[in-house]
Amino acid sequence: MPASLLAGASLALVCNLIARMPGFEGALPVNSVTALVGAPVVMSVLFNKRRNEMNE
């Protein structure tokens, strides 16, 4: 559980840093950056689960 808490906090911090990069005139919403980072992770979990169900 502590590892999960640390991983989530570090992911939120990285997304916050990406949202406030100096190249942008304004700040991006943190929730949109988090979604862009998290969507591939969710998709890979779903595809791996489906692949494992097909192999059994």
PDB file of N, CA, C and O in Angstrom:
ATOM      1  N   MET A   1       0.804  -1.188   0.000  1.00  0.00           N
ATOM      2  CA  MET A   1       0.000   0.000   0.000  1.00  0.00           C
ATOM      3  C   MET A   1       0.862   1.274   0.000  1.00  0.00           C
ATOM      4  O   MET A   1       0.530   2.223  -0.711  1.00  0.00           O
ATOM      5  N   PRO A   2       1.940   1.322   0.764  1.00  0.00           N
ATOM      6  CA  PRO A   2       2.779   2.526   0.692  1.00  0.00           C
ATOM      7  C   PRO A   2       3.380   2.750  -0.698  1.00  0.00           C
ATOM      8  O   PRO A   2       3.529   3.890  -1.139  1.00  0.00           O
ATOM      9  N   ALA A   3       3.719   1.663  -1.379  1.00  0.00           N
ATOM     10  CA  ALA A   3       4.268   1.810  -2.731  1.00  0.00           C
ATOM     11  C   ALA A   3       3.224   2.378  -3.679  1.00  0.00           C
ATOM     12  O   ALA A   3       3.544   3.193  -4.544  1.00  0.00           O
ATOM     13  N   SER A   4       1.988   1.955  -3.520  1.00  0.00           N
ATOM     14  CA  SER A   4       0.912   2.482  -4.353  1.00  0.00           C
ATOM     15  C   SER A   4       0.677   3.966  -4.085  1.00  0.00           C
ATOM     16  O   SER A   4       0.437   4.741  -5.010  1.00  0.00           O
ATOM     17  N   LEU A   5       0.749   4.354  -2.814  1.00  0.00           N
ATOM     18  CA  LEU A   5       0.594   5.766  -2.465  1.00  0.00           C
ATOM     19  C   LEU A   5       1.724   6.604  -3.055  1.00  0.00           C
ATOM     20  O   LEU A   5       1.485   7.686  -3.590  1.00  0.00           O
ATOM     21  N   LEU A   6       2.940   6.109  -2.957  1.00  0.00           N
ATOM     22  CA  LEU A   6       4.076   6.848  -3.507  1.00  0.00           C
ATOM     23  C   LEU A   6       4.026   6.920  -5.029  1.00  0.00           C
ATOM     24  O   LEU A   6       4.370   7.949  -5.611  1.00  0.00           O
ATOM     25  N   ALA A   7       3.605   5.843  -5.676  1.00  0.00           N
ATOM     26  CA  ALA A   7       3.508   5.845  -7.135  1.00  0.00           C
ATOM     27  C   ALA A   7       2.432   6.825  -7.610  1.00  0.00           C
ATOM     28  O   ALA A   7       2.636   7.550  -8.584  1.00  0.00           O
ATOM     29  N   GLY A   8       1.301   6.844  -6.929  1.00  0.00           N
ATOM     30  CA  GLY A   8       0.240   7.771  -7.309  1.00  0.00           C
ATOM     31  C   GLY A   8       0.627   9.218  -7.090  1.00  0.00           C
ATOM     32  O   GLY A   8       0.319  10.080  -7.913  1.00  0.00           O
ATOM     33  N   ALA A   9       1.299   9.486  -5.986  1.00  0.00           N
ATOM     34  CA  ALA A   9       1.739  10.855  -5.704  1.00  0.00           C
ATOM     35  C   ALA A   9       2.798  11.313  -6.699  1.00  0.00           C
ATOM     36  O   ALA A   9       2.780  12.460  -7.146  1.00  0.00           O
ATOM     37  N   SER A  10       3.714  10.426  -7.041  1.00  0.00           N
ATOM     38  CA  SER A  10       4.747  10.810  -8.003  1.00  0.00           C
ATOM     39  C   SER A  10       4.160  10.999  -9.398  1.00  0.00           C
ATOM     40  O   SER A  10       4.594  11.886 -10.133  1.00  0.00           O
ATOM     41  N   LEU A  11       3.182  10.181  -9.773  1.00  0.00           N
ATOM     42  CA  LEU A  11       2.525  10.361 -11.067  1.00  0.00           C
ATOM     43  C   LEU A  11       1.783  11.694 -11.117  1.00  0.00           C
ATOM     44  O   LEU A  11       1.834  12.390 -12.131  1.00  0.00           O
ATOM     45  N   ALA A  12       1.098  12.054 -10.042  1.00  0.00           N
ATOM     46  CA  ALA A  12       0.401  13.336  -9.993  1.00  0.00           C
ATOM     47  C   ALA A  12       1.389  14.495 -10.066  1.00  0.00           C
ATOM     48  O   ALA A  12       1.111  15.504 -10.716  1.00  0.00           O
ATOM     49  N   LEU A  13       2.529  14.363  -9.412  1.00  0.00           N
ATOM     50  CA  LEU A  13       3.539  15.409  -9.446  1.00  0.00           C
ATOM     51  C   LEU A  13       4.121  15.574 -10.845  1.00  0.00           C
ATOM     52  O   LEU A  13       4.308  16.696 -11.315  1.00  0.00           O
ATOM     53  N   VAL A  14       4.405  14.464 -11.505  1.00  0.00           N
ATOM     54  CA  VAL A  14       4.938  14.523 -12.867  1.00  0.00           C
ATOM     55  C   VAL A  14       3.909  15.147 -13.815  1.00  0.00           C
ATOM     56  O   VAL A  14       4.268  15.961 -14.666  1.00  0.00           O
ATOM     57  N   CYS A  15       2.652  14.776 -13.676  1.00  0.00           N
ATOM     58  CA  CYS A  15       1.612  15.359 -14.525  1.00  0.00           C
ATOM     59  C   CYS A  15       1.467  16.849 -14.260  1.00  0.00           C
ATOM     60  O   CYS A  15       1.233  17.620 -15.191  1.00  0.00           O
ATOM     61  N   ASN A  16       1.601  17.264 -13.012  1.00  0.00           N
ATOM     62  CA  ASN A  16       1.546  18.678 -12.674  1.00  0.00           C
ATOM     63  C   ASN A  16       2.716  19.434 -13.292  1.00  0.00           C
ATOM     64  O   ASN A  16       2.544  20.547 -13.789  1.00  0.00           O
ATOM     65  N   LEU A  17       3.899  18.839 -13.263  1.00  0.00           N
ATOM     66  CA  LEU A  17       5.065  19.484 -13.876  1.00  0.00           C
ATOM     67  C   LEU A  17       4.908  19.594 -15.390  1.00  0.00           C
ATOM     68  O   LEU A  17       5.289  20.606 -15.979  1.00  0.00           O
ATOM     69  N   ILE A  18       4.353  18.565 -16.024  1.00  0.00           N
ATOM     70  CA  ILE A  18       4.121  18.610 -17.465  1.00  0.00           C
ATOM     71  C   ILE A  18       3.096  19.689 -17.803  1.00  0.00           C
ATOM     72  O   ILE A  18       3.242  20.390 -18.804  1.00  0.00           O
ATOM     73  N   ALA A  19       2.063  19.825 -16.977  1.00  0.00           N
ATOM     74  CA  ALA A  19       1.020  20.806 -17.231  1.00  0.00           C
ATOM     75  C   ALA A  19       1.543  22.229 -17.121  1.00  0.00           C
ATOM     76  O   ALA A  19       1.008  23.134 -17.762  1.00  0.00           O
ATOM     77  N   ARG A  20       2.574  22.442 -16.323  1.00  0.00           N
ATOM     78  CA  ARG A  20       3.095  23.793 -16.114  1.00  0.00           C
ATOM     79  C   ARG A  20       4.451  24.014 -16.783  1.00  0.00           C
ATOM     80  O   ARG A  20       5.259  24.804 -16.296  1.00  0.00           O
ATOM     81  N   MET A  21       4.702  23.327 -17.886  1.00  0.00           N
ATOM     82  CA  MET A  21       5.985  23.480 -18.575  1.00  0.00           C
ATOM     83  C   MET A  21       6.151  24.916 -19.063  1.00  0.00           C
ATOM     84  O   MET A  21       5.169  25.574 -19.405  1.00  0.00           O
ATOM     85  N   PRO A  22       7.378  25.398 -19.097  1.00  0.00           N
ATOM     86  CA  PRO A  22       7.591  26.800 -19.460  1.00  0.00           C
ATOM     87  C   PRO A  22       7.316  27.131 -20.924  1.00  0.00           C
ATOM     88  O   PRO A  22       7.219  28.312 -21.257  1.00  0.00           O
ATOM     89  N   GLY A  23       7.187  26.167 -21.797  1.00  0.00           N
ATOM     90  CA  GLY A  23       6.948  26.441 -23.215  1.00  0.00           C
ATOM     91  C   GLY A  23       5.539  26.896 -23.524  1.00  0.00           C
ATOM     92  O   GLY A  23       5.289  27.418 -24.610  1.00  0.00           O
ATOM     93  N   PHE A  24       4.617  26.714 -22.606  1.00  0.00           N
ATOM     94  CA  PHE A  24       3.224  27.091 -22.830  1.00  0.00           C
ATOM     95  C   PHE A  24       2.973  28.484 -22.274  1.00  0.00           C
ATOM     96  O   PHE A  24       3.571  28.881 -21.274  1.00  0.00           O
ATOM     97  N   GLU A  25       2.068  29.235 -22.939  1.00  0.00           N
ATOM     98  CA  GLU A  25       1.721  30.563 -22.431  1.00  0.00           C
ATOM     99  C   GLU A  25       0.909  30.457 -21.146  1.00  0.00           C
ATOM    100  O   GLU A  25       1.133  31.211 -20.200  1.00  0.00           O
ATOM    101  N   GLY A  26      -0.025  29.529 -21.115  1.00  0.00           N
ATOM    102  CA  GLY A  26      -0.825  29.301 -19.918  1.00  0.00           C
ATOM    103  C   GLY A  26      -0.574  27.910 -19.398  1.00  0.00           C
ATOM    104  O   GLY A  26       0.249  27.172 -19.940  1.00  0.00           O
ATOM    105  N   ALA A  27      -1.268  27.556 -18.366  1.00  0.00           N
ATOM    106  CA  ALA A  27      -1.119  26.217 -17.800  1.00  0.00           C
ATOM    107  C   ALA A  27      -2.203  25.305 -18.350  1.00  0.00           C
ATOM    108  O   ALA A  27      -3.358  25.712 -18.477  1.00  0.00           O
ATOM    109  N   LEU A  28      -1.837  24.086 -18.674  1.00  0.00           N
ATOM    110  CA  LEU A  28      -2.811  23.087 -19.098  1.00  0.00           C
ATOM    111  C   LEU A  28      -3.538  22.556 -17.868  1.00  0.00           C
ATOM    112  O   LEU A  28      -2.980  22.568 -16.771  1.00  0.00           O
ATOM    113  N   PRO A  29      -4.761  22.095 -18.033  1.00  0.00           N
ATOM    114  CA  PRO A  29      -5.427  21.464 -16.894  1.00  0.00           C
ATOM    115  C   PRO A  29      -4.723  20.152 -16.510  1.00  0.00           C
ATOM    116  O   PRO A  29      -4.384  19.348 -17.378  1.00  0.00           O
ATOM    117  N   VAL A  30      -4.514  19.952 -15.237  1.00  0.00           N
ATOM    118  CA  VAL A  30      -3.798  18.770 -14.762  1.00  0.00           C
ATOM    119  C   VAL A  30      -4.591  17.506 -15.064  1.00  0.00           C
ATOM    120  O   VAL A  30      -4.003  16.465 -15.356  1.00  0.00           O
ATOM    121  N   ASN A  31      -5.929  17.582 -14.997  1.00  0.00           N
ATOM    122  CA  ASN A  31      -6.721  16.384 -15.250  1.00  0.00           C
ATOM    123  C   ASN A  31      -6.607  15.919 -16.700  1.00  0.00           C
ATOM    124  O   ASN A  31      -6.701  14.718 -16.956  1.00  0.00           O
ATOM    125  N   SER A  32      -6.408  16.821 -17.651  1.00  0.00           N
ATOM    126  CA  SER A  32      -6.235  16.385 -19.037  1.00  0.00           C
ATOM    127  C   SER A  32      -4.877  15.722 -19.241  1.00  0.00           C
ATOM    128  O   SER A  32      -4.770  14.748 -19.986  1.00  0.00           O
ATOM    129  N   VAL A  33      -3.849  16.234 -18.594  1.00  0.00           N
ATOM    130  CA  VAL A  33      -2.522  15.612 -18.696  1.00  0.00           C
ATOM    131  C   VAL A  33      -2.538  14.242 -18.028  1.00  0.00           C
ATOM    132  O   VAL A  33      -1.941  13.294 -18.539  1.00  0.00           O
ATOM    133  N   THR A  34      -3.214  14.135 -16.897  1.00  0.00           N
ATOM    134  CA  THR A  34      -3.313  12.854 -16.203  1.00  0.00           C
ATOM    135  C   THR A  34      -4.047  11.834 -17.066  1.00  0.00           C
ATOM    136  O   THR A  34      -3.673  10.662 -17.102  1.00  0.00           O
ATOM    137  N   ALA A  35      -5.086  12.278 -17.757  1.00  0.00           N
ATOM    138  CA  ALA A  35      -5.825  11.371 -18.640  1.00  0.00           C
ATOM    139  C   ALA A  35      -4.959  10.913 -19.804  1.00  0.00           C
ATOM    140  O   ALA A  35      -5.016   9.746 -20.194  1.00  0.00           O
ATOM    141  N   LEU A  36      -4.160  11.811 -20.365  1.00  0.00           N
ATOM    142  CA  LEU A  36      -3.280  11.424 -21.469  1.00  0.00           C
ATOM    143  C   LEU A  36      -2.205  10.437 -21.024  1.00  0.00           C
ATOM    144  O   LEU A  36      -1.786   9.579 -21.800  1.00  0.00           O
ATOM    145  N   VAL A  37      -1.764  10.558 -19.790  1.00  0.00           N
ATOM    146  CA  VAL A  37      -0.762   9.630 -19.267  1.00  0.00           C
ATOM    147  C   VAL A  37      -1.417   8.307 -18.854  1.00  0.00           C
ATOM    148  O   VAL A  37      -0.848   7.240 -19.084  1.00  0.00           O
ATOM    149  N   GLY A  38      -2.596   8.367 -18.253  1.00  0.00           N
ATOM    150  CA  GLY A  38      -3.236   7.176 -17.719  1.00  0.00           C
ATOM    151  C   GLY A  38      -3.986   6.331 -18.732  1.00  0.00           C
ATOM    152  O   GLY A  38      -4.155   5.130 -18.521  1.00  0.00           O
ATOM    153  N   ALA A  39      -4.442   6.927 -19.826  1.00  0.00           N
ATOM    154  CA  ALA A  39      -5.223   6.180 -20.816  1.00  0.00           C
ATOM    155  C   ALA A  39      -4.441   5.007 -21.421  1.00  0.00           C
ATOM    156  O   ALA A  39      -5.002   3.916 -21.521  1.00  0.00           O
ATOM    157  N   PRO A  40      -3.193   5.172 -21.825  1.00  0.00           N
ATOM    158  CA  PRO A  40      -2.452   4.010 -22.343  1.00  0.00           C
ATOM    159  C   PRO A  40      -2.276   2.898 -21.314  1.00  0.00           C
ATOM    160  O   PRO A  40      -2.259   1.721 -21.676  1.00  0.00           O
ATOM    161  N   VAL A  41      -2.147   3.251 -20.049  1.00  0.00           N
ATOM    162  CA  VAL A  41      -2.001   2.238 -19.006  1.00  0.00           C
ATOM    163  C   VAL A  41      -3.285   1.429 -18.881  1.00  0.00           C
ATOM    164  O   VAL A  41      -3.239   0.201 -18.802  1.00  0.00           O
ATOM    165  N   VAL A  42      -4.420   2.102 -18.863  1.00  0.00           N
ATOM    166  CA  VAL A  42      -5.703   1.405 -18.764  1.00  0.00           C
ATOM    167  C   VAL A  42      -5.936   0.535 -19.988  1.00  0.00           C
ATOM    168  O   VAL A  42      -6.409  -0.594 -19.864  1.00  0.00           O
ATOM    169  N   MET A  43      -5.612   1.044 -21.162  1.00  0.00           N
ATOM    170  CA  MET A  43      -5.801   0.263 -22.387  1.00  0.00           C
ATOM    171  C   MET A  43      -4.921  -0.982 -22.388  1.00  0.00           C
ATOM    172  O   MET A  43      -5.367  -2.051 -22.804  1.00  0.00           O
ATOM    173  N   SER A  44      -3.689  -0.858 -21.931  1.00  0.00           N
ATOM    174  CA  SER A  44      -2.816  -2.036 -21.913  1.00  0.00           C
ATOM    175  C   SER A  44      -3.312  -3.082 -20.925  1.00  0.00           C
ATOM    176  O   SER A  44      -3.219  -4.280 -21.191  1.00  0.00           O
ATOM    177  N   VAL A  45      -3.838  -2.639 -19.786  1.00  0.00           N
ATOM    178  CA  VAL A  45      -4.394  -3.599 -18.822  1.00  0.00           C
ATOM    179  C   VAL A  45      -5.586  -4.329 -19.428  1.00  0.00           C
ATOM    180  O   VAL A  45      -5.704  -5.545 -19.284  1.00  0.00           O
ATOM    181  N   LEU A  46      -6.468  -3.601 -20.103  1.00  0.00           N
ATOM    182  CA  LEU A  46      -7.645  -4.227 -20.720  1.00  0.00           C
ATOM    183  C   LEU A  46      -7.255  -5.193 -21.824  1.00  0.00           C
ATOM    184  O   LEU A  46      -7.807  -6.290 -21.911  1.00  0.00           O
ATOM    185  N   PHE A  47      -6.301  -4.795 -22.675  1.00  0.00           N
ATOM    186  CA  PHE A  47      -5.894  -5.665 -23.774  1.00  0.00           C
ATOM    187  C   PHE A  47      -5.168  -6.906 -23.263  1.00  0.00           C
ATOM    188  O   PHE A  47      -5.348  -7.994 -23.810  1.00  0.00           O
ATOM    189  N   ASN A  48      -4.353  -6.757 -22.226  1.00  0.00           N
ATOM    190  CA  ASN A  48      -3.674  -7.928 -21.660  1.00  0.00           C
ATOM    191  C   ASN A  48      -4.669  -8.881 -21.019  1.00  0.00           C
ATOM    192  O   ASN A  48      -4.518 -10.099 -21.118  1.00  0.00           O
ATOM    193  N   LYS A  49      -5.681  -8.337 -20.367  1.00  0.00           N
ATOM    194  CA  LYS A  49      -6.708  -9.193 -19.761  1.00  0.00           C
ATOM    195  C   LYS A  49      -7.464  -9.957 -20.840  1.00  0.00           C
ATOM    196  O   LYS A  49      -7.718 -11.154 -20.701  1.00  0.00           O
ATOM    197  N   ARG A  50      -7.823  -9.259 -21.915  1.00  0.00           N
ATOM    198  CA  ARG A  50      -8.549  -9.914 -23.008  1.00  0.00           C
ATOM    199  C   ARG A  50      -7.680 -10.966 -23.679  1.00  0.00           C
ATOM    200  O   ARG A  50      -8.170 -12.038 -24.036  1.00  0.00           O
ATOM    201  N   ARG A  51      -6.393 -10.672 -23.855  1.00  0.00           N
ATOM    202  CA  ARG A  51      -5.478 -11.628 -24.497  1.00  0.00           C
ATOM    203  C   ARG A  51      -5.336 -12.868 -23.633  1.00  0.00           C
ATOM    204  O   ARG A  51      -5.311 -13.983 -24.154  1.00  0.00           O
ATOM    205  N   ASN A  52      -5.241 -12.688 -22.302  1.00  0.00           N
ATOM    206  CA  ASN A  52      -5.120 -13.826 -21.396  1.00  0.00           C
ATOM    207  C   ASN A  52      -6.391 -14.672 -21.381  1.00  0.00           C
ATOM    208  O   ASN A  52      -6.306 -15.894 -21.258  1.00  0.00           O
ATOM    209  N   GLU A  53      -7.556 -14.059 -21.502  1.00  0.00           N
ATOM    210  CA  GLU A  53      -8.805 -14.817 -21.550  1.00  0.00           C
ATOM    211  C   GLU A  53      -8.916 -15.632 -22.823  1.00  0.00           C
ATOM    212  O   GLU A  53      -9.463 -16.734 -22.807  1.00  0.00           O
ATOM    213  N   MET A  54      -8.400 -15.100 -23.937  1.00  0.00           N
ATOM    214  CA  MET A  54      -8.459 -15.823 -25.209  1.00  0.00           C
ATOM    215  C   MET A  54      -7.510 -17.004 -25.230  1.00  0.00           C
ATOM    216  O   MET A  54      -7.799 -18.011 -25.876  1.00  0.00           O
ATOM    217  N   ASN A  55      -6.380 -16.904 -24.535  1.00  0.00           N
ATOM    218  CA  ASN A  55      -5.393 -17.975 -24.530  1.00  0.00           C
ATOM    219  C   ASN A  55      -5.810 -19.147 -23.636  1.00  0.00           C
ATOM    220  O   ASN A  55      -5.295 -20.255 -23.790  1.00  0.00           O
ATOM    221  N   GLU A  56      -6.724 -18.913 -22.720  1.00  0.00           N
ATOM    222  CA  GLU A  56      -7.121 -20.004 -21.825  1.00  0.00           C
ATOM    223  C   GLU A  56      -8.204 -20.851 -22.407  1.00  0.00           C
ATOM    224  O   GLU A  56      -8.646 -21.810 -21.773  1.00  0.00           O
TER     225      GLU A  56
END
